Every structure is written in structure tokens, then in C-alpha cells.
Amino acid sequence: MTAVVLPPLDFAEAPLSPGERMANVVLVVLLHAFLAYGMLYLSVKNELIALPQSISARLLPMIEEKPEPAKPLPPPKSPPRKQPVAQPQPVLAVASPAVTSSFAVAPQPPAPPPQPVVAAPPAPLAVVAARFDADYLHNPKPVYPALSRRMNEEGKVLLKVRVSAQGTALDVAISKSSGFPRLDAAAVDAVGRWRFVPARRGDEAVDSSVIVPITFAFE
């Protein structure tokens, strides 16, 4: 009889691959979750209260209320008899002697003297502004500077003129420049010699200020 010699077995475990390790971890987690769910289910099932399978209800017949019989009205009472009223005995009035009364009126204080009536102050009269455009004034136009013509300088000057009660220019100032000093100077020089219609408050001539526009433009 021939003996068969088997090779020795190697019981050393082979290393697990990453996929097998992940599968083992998932399997362990699922087993723990299943055990926890089973324990929770058993604990809840023991605490449940068995409810009756059906509830029966029975309607009771309605009881009709019988109206109570009306009570008879009591007989009307007869009005009480009036007792005779005793007539009052006449009383004699005795006239008492007349009593005279006297009273004195306290003297009144003297009336205050009449207060003088103060007339309301008259409303202030409106001021009529001074004028510079009247034809009879014969105010000459400003002279256009020759250099400004050659340089094609144009513009508008606004002059603030203080006019006296006699109609003369007390002061001439540039309110808005034309942008060219030669044009501004020509306007100030011309308007400084102008005559004006003075401003008036009622019939009185007063000093005032007026804005005079001067335009330099090629015709």
C-alpha cells in the first residue's frame, strides 16, 4: 500500500484588500444597527396599550317635554275704599306790625380816565425801482474796445449800480463778468456816466440799487 504524502498547509492569513476591509466595516455597522432596532422595537411594543377593537354606540330616544298647564289668573282685587279726609279748620291770620328795612349802597370807585386812541401806523409805501432805459435820458452805449473786436471777444456784463435820489450813479460794481476784462472795464466806464430815473417811495425820491445788463456782440 502506497502512502500519499500531502504538502504542509500554510495557515498564515493573507492580507485583506481595501475593498474587503470596507465590506467588513459595513457588515459590522449593519449588524449593530439591526440589533439596536430590534431592542427598540421590543421596548416600544411592551409599552403599547391594547386598544379595544370596536366601540359601539346606541342612540337614546328623545324625551318630549310636556307643556305645563297654564295657571288660572287670580281674581281682580277690588280697589280699597277711600277714607273720609278731615277738612282743615280755618286759621285766622294775625297781621304783624310792619317792619321797616333800610340798606345802604356802597359808593362805587371813580371811572378810569378814557385812554387815548392810538391810530394804526400807515402801511409802508411800495418802492418803485430806478430805471435806466428811458429814452429821454440819452445814455450812450459803451464803446466796443478795438482790441476786443480783433480778438472776437463777446459777452454779457451785469453791473450793480447804486443810484442816488438825484439820478446819478454813486457806485458801479461788476455783479457778473463777461469773461473778458476789457469788456468789463468798458461797461463800467460807460455806465458810471449814465443818468437814471431815481427810485421813488410814494412821491419821494430815494437812493436805491439796480442791475444793468450790458451785452457786447458783433452786429
C-alpha positions in Angstrom: 0.0 0.0 0.0 1.5 3.3 -1.1 1.3 6.2 1.3 0.4 9.6 -0.1 2.4 12.5 1.3 0.5 15.8 1.4 2.3 19.1 1.3 2.2 21.0 4.6 -0.6 23.5 4.9 0.2 27.2 5.3 -2.3 28.6 7.9 -1.0 32.2 7.7 -3.7 34.6 6.7 -3.3 36.6 3.6 -3.6 40.3 4.0 -7.1 41.8 3.2 -7.6 44.2 0.3 -9.1 47.7 0.9 -12.4 46.6 -0.6 -12.7 43.6 1.8 -11.9 45.8 4.7 -14.6 48.2 3.8 -17.1 45.4 3.3 -16.3 44.0 6.8 -16.8 47.5 8.3 -20.1 48.0 6.6 -21.3 44.5 7.7 -20.4 45.2 11.4 -22.2 48.6 11.2 -25.3 46.9 9.8 -25.3 44.2 12.5 -25.1 46.8 15.2 -27.9 48.8 13.6 -30.1 45.7 13.3 -29.6 44.8 17.0 -30.4 48.4 18.1 -33.6 48.4 16.0 -34.6 45.0 17.5 -34.1 46.3 21.1 -36.0 49.5 20.4 -38.9 47.6 18.8 -39.3 45.2 21.7 -39.2 48.1 24.3 -41.9 50.1 22.4 -44.1 47.0 21.8 -44.2 46.2 25.6 -45.3 49.8 26.3 -48.2 49.9 23.8 -51.6 49.8 25.3 -54.1 47.5 23.6 -57.0 49.4 22.3 -60.5 47.9 22.0 -61.2 46.6 18.5 -64.5 48.3 18.2 -66.6 50.9 20.0 -70.4 50.6 19.9 -72.8 53.5 20.4 -76.5 53.4 20.9 -78.9 56.3 20.4 -81.4 57.0 23.1 -84.9 58.1 22.1 -85.7 61.7 22.6 -88.0 62.5 25.5 -90.6 65.1 24.6 -91.3 67.7 27.3 -94.9 68.2 28.0 -96.0 71.8 28.4 -97.2 72.6 31.9 -100.9 73.6 32.2 -101.5 77.3 32.4 -102.2 78.5 36.0 -105.5 80.3 36.5 -105.3 84.0 36.9 -106.2 85.3 40.4 -109.4 87.3 40.6 -109.0 91.0 40.3 -108.8 92.8 43.6 -111.4 95.4 44.4 -110.0 98.9 45.0 -109.7 99.9 48.6 -112.3 102.3 49.9 -111.3 105.9 50.4 -111.3 107.1 54.0 -113.0 110.4 54.5 -110.5 113.2 54.7 -110.9 115.7 57.5 -111.4 119.2 56.3 -108.8 121.6 57.7 -110.1 124.2 60.2 -109.8 127.8 59.1 -106.9 129.6 60.7 -107.1 133.3 61.4 -104.0 135.2 60.4 -102.9 137.9 62.7 -101.3 140.8 60.9 -98.0 141.7 62.5 -96.8 145.3 62.6 -94.9 146.3 59.5 -91.1 146.1 59.9 -89.2 148.7 58.1 -85.9 147.8 56.5 -83.1 150.0 55.3 -79.9 149.4 53.3 -77.1 151.5 52.1 -75.3 151.2 48.7 -71.5 151.3 48.9 -70.0 154.1 46.8 -68.5 152.9 43.5 -64.9 153.7 42.6 -64.4 156.5 40.1 -64.3 155.5 36.5 -60.9 155.4 34.9 -60.0 158.2 32.5 -60.5 157.4 28.9 -57.5 156.1 27.1 -56.3 157.9 24.1 -57.0 156.0 20.8 -53.7 155.2 19.1 -54.0 155.2 15.3 -52.5 152.3 13.5 -49.3 153.1 11.7 -49.8 153.6 8.0 -48.7 150.8 5.7 -45.3 151.3 4.2 -45.3 152.6 0.7 -44.1 150.4 -2.1 -40.7 151.5 -3.6 -40.7 151.9 -7.4 -37.2 150.8 -8.7 -34.9 153.1 -10.5 -34.8 153.0 -14.3 -32.0 153.4 -16.9 -33.8 152.7 -20.2 -35.9 155.9 -20.5 -35.4 157.4 -24.0 -35.1 161.0 -22.6 -32.0 160.1 -20.6 -29.9 159.7 -23.8 -27.4 157.3 -22.2 -24.7 156.5 -24.7 -23.8 152.9 -25.5 -20.4 151.5 -24.2 -17.6 151.7 -26.7 -16.6 148.3 -28.0 -12.8 148.0 -27.5 -10.9 147.8 -30.8 -8.7 145.0 -29.4 -11.7 143.0 -28.3 -13.1 143.3 -31.8 -9.9 142.0 -33.3 -9.8 139.2 -30.7 -13.5 138.3 -31.4 -14.4 138.9 -27.7 -18.1 138.8 -26.9 -20.0 138.5 -23.7 -22.6 140.0 -21.3 -21.7 142.0 -18.2 -24.1 142.5 -15.2 -23.4 145.7 -13.3 -24.8 146.6 -9.9 -25.3 150.4 -9.8 -26.2 152.4 -6.7 -28.4 155.2 -7.9 -28.8 158.4 -5.8 -32.0 160.3 -5.3 -30.8 162.8 -7.9 -30.4 160.1 -10.6 -26.6 159.8 -10.7 -24.5 156.6 -10.3 -22.9 156.7 -6.9 -21.2 153.3 -7.3 -20.8 150.8 -10.1 -19.7 147.2 -9.4 -19.4 144.1 -11.5 -22.1 141.6 -10.5 -21.3 139.1 -13.2 -18.3 139.3 -15.5 -18.3 138.7 -19.3 -15.1 136.7 -19.0 -13.1 139.5 -20.7 -11.5 142.3 -18.6 -11.5 144.8 -21.5 -15.3 144.4 -22.0 -16.0 144.6 -18.2 -13.9 147.8 -17.9 -15.7 149.4 -21.0 -19.1 148.7 -19.4 -18.1 150.1 -16.0 -16.7 153.3 -17.6 -19.8 153.9 -19.7 -22.5 153.2 -17.0 -20.6 155.3 -14.5 -21.6 158.4 -16.6 -25.2 157.5 -17.2 -28.3 159.3 -15.8 -31.1 157.3 -14.1 -34.7 157.8 -13.1 -34.4 157.6 -9.3 -36.4 155.2 -7.3 -39.5 156.6 -5.5 -41.3 155.8 -2.3 -44.6 157.4 -2.9 -43.8 160.9 -4.1 -40.3 161.0 -2.5 -37.1 160.1 -4.5 -34.8 157.8 -2.6 -31.5 156.1 -3.1 -31.6 152.5 -4.5 -29.7 149.9 -6.4 -30.4 148.5 -9.8 -28.8 145.8 -12.1 -27.8 147.0 -15.5 -27.0 144.3 -18.2 -24.5 145.3 -20.9 -24.1 143.0 -23.9 -21.1 143.1 -26.3 -21.8 141.3 -29.5 -20.9 141.7 -33.2 -23.7 143.0 -35.3 
